[in-house]
């Protein structure tokens, strides 16, 4: 009986100590405190889980943009990306978003963007590896039905914000 009370007392002291370490710590973005440190949910990092994953990929990428089945074909170009609406997404300067499924695989989920004359549907896939971004997507004009296959491969030149 004495050992049981001692064990219960030890468990209570350890649990109160853990609560004390986490009492003053605030974890953001659904993170939680354990042993005085924030445990972050997927796509967040930092001491308080305040940093979104997409910050690692923001910047300008230089490479080749090719548009098949259309009049445009550029062999050298740059594309700029800013943080998207989700912690694992980037917004392309064209207005559509790319979403990371893992640290190297991305998708361009189906999304419609309106221009002054038509609505364009974007959808595709891509990869990221060691500063290189490679993706392709179909660009469908929903008014005319015309489909262009677009691909881009480039290397990050700078890292913004």
N, C-alpha and C positions, 0 to 999 in steps of 0.2 A: 504494500500500500504506500509505503514511504517513497519507493522508486517511482510509482505512478504519479504521485503528487509532484515529485521533482521533475519528471518529464513534462507534465502539464505546465508547470511553472516556466520551464525552459522554453517551451513552444510559445507561451504567452509573451515572454520577454523578447524572443526573436521576432515575433510578428509585430509587436509594438515598436521595436527598433526599425523595422522595415517601413512601417507607417511614418515614423518620425523622419526618415531620410527622404521620403517622397512628399511630405507635408508641404514643403515650400517650393516644390518643382511643378511647373506647369508645362505640360506637353501639348503641342499644337497638332492640328490635322489628324485627330483621333488616335494619336500616340498615347501610351500609358507609361507610368513610372513603375520601375522595378529595381529594388536595391539602390535607389537614389539616382537612377539614370533613366532617360526616356527610351522606350522601345517604340520605334517608328513603324507606321503602317507602310505597305508597299508604295513606292514612288516618292517617299519623303526621307530626308536625312537631316543631320545637324543636331546640336545639343538639345534643342527643344522641338525637333522635327519640323523646323520652320523652312527648310530648303526643299524646293520641289525638284524632282529628278530632271525635268526638261532643261534646267539651267545649264547642264553639261553639254548641250547640243545647239544652243542658240549661237547664231553667227552667220557669216557669209561663206558659202561654199562655191569654189571655182571649178568648172569642168565643162562638160558637154551636155547641152539640152537638145534633144532631137524630137521632132514631131513628125510622125509618119502620117500618110494619107492627108496631108495638108500642104499649104504653100510655104510654111516656115521650116527652116532647117538651119540650126546654128551649131557650129562645132566648138565654139568657146563661149562661155557665158558664166554668169554668177547668179545664184539664188540666195536670198536672205531669209532667215527663219527667226521668228520671235517665239517667246513662250506662248503656248496655246491655252485653251480654256480649261484643260485638265493638267494635273502635274506630270503626266507622261505624254503630253502632246506638244507639237510644234505647229506654228502657223506659218505657212509658206507665203511669200509676198503676193502670190496669185490669189490668196484668200482661203484656200482649203487647209485642213489640218491633217497631219500625220500623227498616228498614235503608236507609241512603242509598246509591243507585247512583251518584250524582254529587252535586255541592254543592247541587243544587236538586230532584232527583228521588228519591223514596223509594218503597219497597215495604213492605207488611206481608206477609211470607212466611207461607204456611199454617202455623199453629201451634195446637195444642190446649192449652187450660187447663182444669183440673178445678176445679169448685166443690164445695160439699158435696152438691149434688143432681144435678149433670149435668156433661157435658163440652162446652165451647164451642170451636168452630173459628173462628179469625179469619183473614181474608185480604183484602188490598186494596192501594191505591196512593195516592200523594199527591205534593205539591210543597211546596217551601220557597222563599220569596223575601223578602229584606229584612225579616226579623223576622216574617213571616207564615207560618204553617203551615196547610196545607189537605190533608186526607186523607179517604178514605172506605173503608169495608170492609164485608164481609158477616160477620155474627155468626150462626153456625149452631149451634143446639142439637142435638148429635149423638144425644141420646136421643129427642127428639120430632120432629126434622127441621125445626123452625121456623127460618126465616131472617129476620133483621132487617138492613136496610141502615142503616148508621150513617155520619154524616158530621160532620166538625168543621172549623171555620175559625176561627183565632184569631191574635192578635198576642202576641209574647213581652213579658211585663211585667218579669220580672226574670231574672237570670242567676245560678244557684247554682254554687258550687264551681268 
